[in-house]
Amino acid sequence: MVTKQKIKFTTVDQYLASLTLEKRDAMEQLRQPTRKAAPKAEELISYQEPAFRFQCLLAFYASHKNP
């Protein structure tokens, strides 16, 4: 697994590919309903986290380790 802090993500797919399968599945459970609810929203990386934007930033979603 790639440590997220060591690379600069340029796409959401690149970010998701760096996660474990379990975390990627959890992220897709957030991603798919958001895509359906806001089909015109653009997916992007902002602050090294996946986000949706449509005229302004709508939502960020990310995988973080609990301390």
C-alpha positions in Angstrom: 0.0 0.0 0.0 1.2 3.5 -0.9 1.5 6.0 2.0 -0.8 8.9 1.1 1.6 11.6 2.3 4.4 10.5 0.0 2.7 11.1 -3.3 0.6 14.0 -4.7 -2.7 12.6 -6.0 -4.0 14.1 -9.2 -7.2 12.0 -9.6 -9.8 10.4 -7.3 -9.1 7.0 -8.9 -5.4 7.3 -8.0 -6.3 8.2 -4.4 -8.7 5.2 -4.2 -6.1 2.8 -5.7 -3.7 3.7 -2.8 -6.2 2.3 -0.2 -6.8 -1.2 1.0 -9.7 -3.0 -0.6 -11.8 -2.6 2.6 -11.2 1.1 2.7 -11.8 1.5 -1.0 -15.1 -0.3 -0.7 -16.2 2.0 2.1 -15.2 5.1 0.0 -17.2 3.8 -2.9 -20.2 3.6 -0.6 -19.9 7.3 -0.2 -18.8 8.1 -3.7 -21.6 6.4 -5.7 -24.6 8.0 -4.0 -23.0 11.4 -4.2 -22.4 10.9 -7.9 -26.0 9.9 -8.3 -27.3 12.9 -6.3 -25.1 15.4 -8.1 -24.5 14.0 -11.6 -23.1 17.3 -12.9 -20.6 17.6 -10.1 -16.9 17.3 -11.0 -14.8 14.9 -9.0 -11.4 16.3 -8.1 -8.6 16.2 -5.6 -8.4 19.1 -3.2 -6.1 19.3 -0.3 -5.0 15.8 -1.2 -8.5 14.4 -0.6 -11.3 13.5 -3.0 -14.0 16.1 -3.4 -17.0 17.0 -5.5 -17.5 20.4 -7.0 -20.4 22.0 -8.8 -20.0 25.8 -8.8 -18.4 25.5 -5.4 -17.0 22.6 -3.3 -19.9 20.3 -2.3 -18.2 17.6 -0.3 -14.9 16.1 0.8 -14.5 12.5 1.7 -11.4 10.7 2.8 -9.9 7.7 4.5 -8.1 8.4 7.7 -6.6 6.2 10.4 -8.1 6.5 13.8 -5.5 7.6 16.4 
